[in-house]
Amino acid sequence: MIQETTSLTHQGIQQSIPRARSVLALALLSAATICGALWSVASLDVDRHYTPDSPAYVDLARNLSAYANPADPLWGSAVNRTPGYPLLIAAAFALVGEDVANVIGIQILLFLGSIYLTYRIGKRLSGPMCGAIAACVLALSLESNVFAIYLMNETLFTTALLASTWVWLSAIKQPHKGWAFLSGLGLGAATLIRPAGMYLPILLAPPFLIGSQKFSRKCAQLALFAAGVAFPVGSWMAHHYSLTGTAFVTTIQSKDMLYFRAAGAVAEEQGVHRWVAATALAEQLWRPYGIRVSAAERQQLTRAIKHSNHAWLNRFFDQQVSSQGSSAIGSYLLSSAEKRLAIKTLWQHPVGTFKTAANGLIRLFGGTATYRTLRLAGYDTKAEDHLWLRTGYIAVALGLLGFCYLGATAGLFSLLRHRRYEVCYTLLVFIAYFTAVALGPTATTRYRIPMMPFVAILTATGILAVCQHKNRRQELLRNA
């Protein structure tokens, strides 16, 4: 059982709740200042809040009925994007008007909420001061601040994930069964914001079976946790089944596996562009269904893959199958075949798979969101006139990242040294999971956002451990 502990206290720093709350207030003030400055600058041009995916989210928010109508022009976008984030945008538009700046304002509040939740989680795991320092580390995380100013689902997903994690920790510690169901419900809802968290509950289930409670009670809690996860996810899959005859959460996962990860591995080994390899894989996938692609269609296919136009891929496949008079297979049923071919391709190209994963790891943990940050301020990051600005920002961002990772490493060693394996598992399971799901050609800084609160708690643990060691050493010198 994960227990709240204050074993990392050190002389000279008294971990009182009032002092920790003062540090937390400083963290919240710092984040509000940074986000407010970015928001005010970016609001001069509304387009600065947009990414290539943002228009699709806004369109779906203005037409939520597309999720229930396969004949709707936005249906192709709806099956690729879960409804969590469009619902937030729609609610903001309904409450405060159709101005994306208002959505950004809500996201800033959500980011501040994630800082507070990081404090609560850190406090439960290692005491109030650890939680407060972790909140400061997250507040100074440049990428977390930056992506809160974009129309992207990372901030909402991270806040929902942290809230669910706090409830999950409560469910493990307290015998009340309702906490287990609520934690699962929160994780299931988070999956409908960003499908990347779909398999995380599998890794969070084992701790329910650890502890001194009766085995029957443990099993009951685990069953309620699973039921909580299954309720939103299963309902959404049943919704798709009623419309298409196929149960799925989103079609984008299988396509990402095939056209990004598997194609990236092939491209790495063969020395071609990823979208060229992806086009060849698409033709290989469709060949058993009698689909042959002409030269002109191949160019369109390559262009769609290059720009991640998955809706076009679905439409093209459905049209080709329909022209042959066959209704036995559709683009939704094709997703399982896409996954099988992706896995097979990855196994057949181990060198390319390893290289793309290694490159993805570097981008994931070494990225500084330089382009996104300077774009908010209206700067062209490729212009030579702004080279000094880009270089300066990268230096500051890498310095903060280096300090964060160094502290996290110290924190991990401290936890292992004191045999606090439950806390290690709690933190590392999130970091390892989101690392695994992000590796590949698409691994960028944005995929680091959900794991940063847990990295921050590790960093705070390391900072306290170093202070404790330093304080003990000074005491030994005084007593010598």
N, C-alpha and C positions, 0 to 999 in steps of 0.2 A: 504494500500500500504506500502511495506517495504521501509523505508527511511533511508538514511545514516545519522548517528547521531554521535555526539561527546560528548554525555551527561556524559560519564564516565571519562572525563578529570579530572585531579587533580592538585592542585597547587604544584609547584616544579618539575613537569614532563610535559614539554610542548610538545604536540603531533604534532610536525612539521614533514612534509614529509621527509626532509633530515635526521632527526634523525631516523625516522622509517625505512628508506631505509638502514641506517647503521646497524640497528638491523637485517633487512632482509638479508643483505650481510653476517652477522655473522652466521645466521641460515643456509644459503646455504653453507658457508664454513665448518661449523660443520658437516652437513650431507655428504658433499663430502668427508671429511676426514674419517668419520666413515665408509661410504660405500666403499671408496677406500681401507681402511685397510682390511675390510672383503673380498673384491674382490681379493686383492693380495694374501691373505692367502688361500682362497678357490681355487684359480686358480692353486695351486700346484697339485690338484687332481680334474679333471673335474667332477668326479662322485659326488663330494660334492655339486654341483649345482642342482643335480637331487632329485626329490621326486618320490614317486610311480606313480604319474600322468604324470610326465615330459616326459618319453619316448613316450607316446601316442601323446602328443602335437608335439614332434619333428618328429615322423613318419608322422603325418598328414601334417606338414609343408613341408616335402619332397615329399608328394603325395597329393596335394590339390585336385586332380581329384577324390579322394575317396568320396568327398562330393557330387559328381554328378553321382556316379556309384554304385548302390546297389549290384552289383556283385563283387565289389572290396573287398579284404580281410579286409581292414580297414573300411569298411562301418559301421560295428557295433560300432566302436570307433567314427566314424564321427557323427552318430545320437545322441551320448551321449555328444559330445563336440562341442560347437558353434565355428564358424570359426575365430573369432576375434583374439585370441592369436596365433593360428597357422599361420595366415596371417602375424603377426608381425615377428615371427621367420623366415618365408619364405622370407620376405623382407630383414631381416638382413643377412640371408644366401646368398641371391642374390647380395647384395651390398658389403658386407665385408668378404664373405667366410663362409664356414660351420664350424664355431667354436662357441660353445655355450658361450664362454667368451665374444664374441662380442655382443651377445644378452643381456648378463648381463650388459655390458657397456651401452647399449641403455636403459635398465631398470633403471639404476642409473640416467641417464639424465631425464627419465620420473619422477622419484621420486623427483628430484630437481624441475622439473616443477610442481609437485603437491604441493610442499612447497610454490612456488611462487603463485600458484592459491589459496592456503589457505590464503596467505597474502592479495590477491585481494578481496577474499570473506569477510574476517574479516574486511578489510578496508571499504568495502561497507556497512557492517552491523553496525560497531561500531567505525570506524575511523582508521587511518593509524597505530597508535601505537598498537591497539588491533590486527590488522592483522600481524604486525611484531612480536609481542610476540607469537601469535598463530603459526607463522612459526617456531619460535625457539622451541616451545613445540613439534611440529611435527618432527622437525629435530632431537630432542633428544629422540624420541620414538624408543626404541630399536627394537621392533618387525617390525616397518615399514622399518627400515634400513635392518634388517635381511632378510625379505621376498623379498626385491628388488634384493637379490643376488641369489635367487632360480629361476629355470625355472617354474614359476607359474604365473597365470594371474592376481593376486591381484594388482600389481603395475600399470599395463596397465589399468585395470578396474577403479581403484581409480582416476587415472589422467583424464581419459575420463569422469568420474562422476563429478569431480570437475570443469572441463571445461564446462560441460553442466549446472552445477549449477550456475556458474558465468553468463552464457548467460541467464539462467532462471531468475535470479535476474534482469538482464538488461531488459528482456522482461516485467517483472512486473512493473518496474519503468518507462520505456520509452514506448511511444505509438506506436513505429515502429513495425509493424506486423511481419517483417522478423525475429526479435529476437525470437518470440514465436515459429516459425517453426524450427529455428536452434536449440533452446533448446530441443525441442521434438526429432529432428533428432539425436542430440547427445545422449540423453537418450536411444533412440532406438538402436543406434550403440553400446552403452555400454552394452545393454542386449545381444548383439551377442558376447560380450567378456566374460561376465559372466551372465548367466540367472537369477541369484538371484535378479537382479534389474528389473525384468519384470513388477512387479506390482507397483513399485515406482511412475511412472507417475500419477497414480490415485490419490495419495496423494499430488502431486505437482500441480494438476489442479485447486483446489478451489481458490487459491490466484489470479488467473486471473479474477475472478468474483468480487474481492474486489477493491474498489477505486472509484474515482469521474468521471471516464470516462462514456460515454454513454453505456447503456446495450448492444446495438447492436455491439459496438466496442469490448466490453469484450467477447461477444460470438464469434466474429470473431477471436480474439486472441486465445481463448480456442480451437476453431476448427482447427486453424493452428497448435497449439501445438499438438493436437491429431493426426493430419495428419503427422506431423514430426515423432512422435513415430511410427505410423503405417507403414510408408514407409519402413524402414529396417526390422522391425519385421514381417510385413505382407508379404513382399517380400520373406523372408526366409521361412515363413510358406507355402506360395504358391509354393516355390521351392520343399519343402518336399511333398506337395500334388501332384505335378506333377510326383513325383517318386514313391510314396507309396500309393496314394489315401487317405492319412490322413494329415491334416494340423496340424503341431506342430513345436515348436521351438527346443526342445530337449526332449528325452525320459527319461533323468536322473531325472527330478523333481518328477515325479510320483513314480519312484522306490525309491528315497530317502524318500519320504513320507511314503511308505509302509514298506520297508525293514530296515529303520533306525528309523524313529520317531515312527510309529505304533508298529513295532516289539520291539523297546526299551521300550515302555510303557507296552506291554505284558510281556516282560522279567523281568521288574522291579517288577511287581505284582506276577509273578509265580516263580521267583527266578531261571531262566534259562539263558543261554547265549542268547544274542540278535540274533545271526545267527540261533540258534535252533528255536526260535519263528518266525523268518523271513521265515524259511523253511516251517513251518506249515501254515503260511499265504499264501505262494506261492501255496502250494497244495490246500488250500481252494479257492484261486482265480481261479485256473485252473480246479477245479473239474466240474463246469458247462459245460465246453467244452469237457468233456469226457476224460480228461488226468489223468491217474493214474501213480504214481511214484513208481518205484521199490526201494528196499533197496539200491542197488548199485547207482541208479540214485539220490536217496535222499542224499547220501554222496557227490556226485558230486555237487548237488544243494547247499548243505550247504557250501561246499568249495568255490563255486563261489560267494555266498552271503557274506561270511566271508571276501573275498578279493575284494569285490566290482566289480566283473567281470560281469557287466551288459550285455555286448555283448554275453556272454555265455548264460545268461538267455533268451535273445531274440532268439538266434539260437535254443536253446532247445525247447522253446515253438513252434516256427515255424515248427521245424521238427516233433514234436508230432502232431500238427494240420494237417500238410501235409500228414503224414502217415495214417491219418483217412480219407483222401480224401476231406477235408473241406478247402475251401478258403474264407469262410465268415468272418473269424477273423484272424488277424495277430498281431504280437507283438506291432505294432504301434497303432492299434485300441485298444489294451489292456490297454493303458495308462489311459484312462478315468475310466476303471474299477478298476485299481490300486488306483487311487485317491479316488474313492468312498469307496473302502474297507478300505483304510487308515483312512479316516475321521470317518467311522463307528467304526473302532477299537479304535481310540483315544477317542471317546465318550463313548465307552463301558468300557474303562479302565481309568477313571479320575485320580485315585491315581497314577498309573504308569505314566500317561501323565504329571501330576504335578511334580513328582519326577525327571523325565528325563529333564523337562524344567528347574527345579531349579538347577540340577547338570550342565546342559548346561550353565546356566547363570554364575555359578561360574567359569567354565572353560573358558568361553568367555571373561569375564572381569578380571579374576585373572590369566590367563595364561601368561607366561613370555617367551615363545618360547625358553626355555633353551636347549632342545634337538637340535633344528634347529641351534641355535647360536653356540654351542660347536661343532656341526658336521662340520660346515664351517671351523673351526680351526683344524679339524682332531682328535678331542678328543672323546673317548668313554664315554658317559655320565653315563653309568651304572657301569663303573669300579670304584672300591673303591679308587684307587689311585687319582682319579680326584674329589673326594667328596668335597674337600675344594674349588676347582674351581667352581663346580656347585653351592655350597652353597653361595659363594661370588657373583656369577652372579645373583642368585635369589634374594639376599638381595638388590643389586643395582637396579635390574629391578623392584622389588616390591616397593622400595623407590620412584622411578620415577613415577610409576603408582599411588601410593598413593597420591603423590603431585599433579599429574594431575587430579585425581578424586576429590580431596579436592577442588582444584581451580575451577573445573567445577561445583561443588555443590554451591560454593560461587557465581559463575557467574550466575547460574540459579536463585538463590534467588535474586540477584541484578536486573536481568532482570524483574522478576515478581514484585519486589518492585517498580520499575520505570514504570511498566505497558507497557513494550516493548514486547507485546504479539506476534507481527509479527516476531520479531527476535527469540523469543522462539520457535515459530512454525517452522521457517526455519531450526533451528539447531536440534531440538528434532525430527522432522519428519524423518530425516536421521538416527539418533541414534536409535530411536524406531523401525524403519522399519528393519534395518539390524540386530537388536537384535532379532526381531520376526522370521525372516527367518532362523536364525542360531540356535535357541534353539533346543536341542535334543541331541542324542548320538554323532552326528558329530560336535557339537560346539567346536571349538578350537580357538587358538589365531589368526590364519590366517583370520578368519571371522570378526575379529575386525578391520582389516586394513582399509576398506572403511569408517568406521565411525570415525576413529581417527582424521581426519582433523576438523570435527565438534566438537568433544570433545575438541580439542586443542583451538578452538575459544571460547568455553565456559570457558575453563581454563584461557585464556587470559583476558576474561571479568571479571572473578573472581579476578585475580591478580590486575587489574586496580581498581576494586571496593574496594579491601582491602587497596591498596595504597591511594586511595581517602579518605577512612574512617580514616586511620592513619594520613594523612596530616591534615584533618579537626580537628581531636582531638588535634594534636599538636598546631594548630592555636588557638583553644579555650583555651588551657592551657597558651599560651603566652599572650593572651588578658585578662586572669582572673586576 
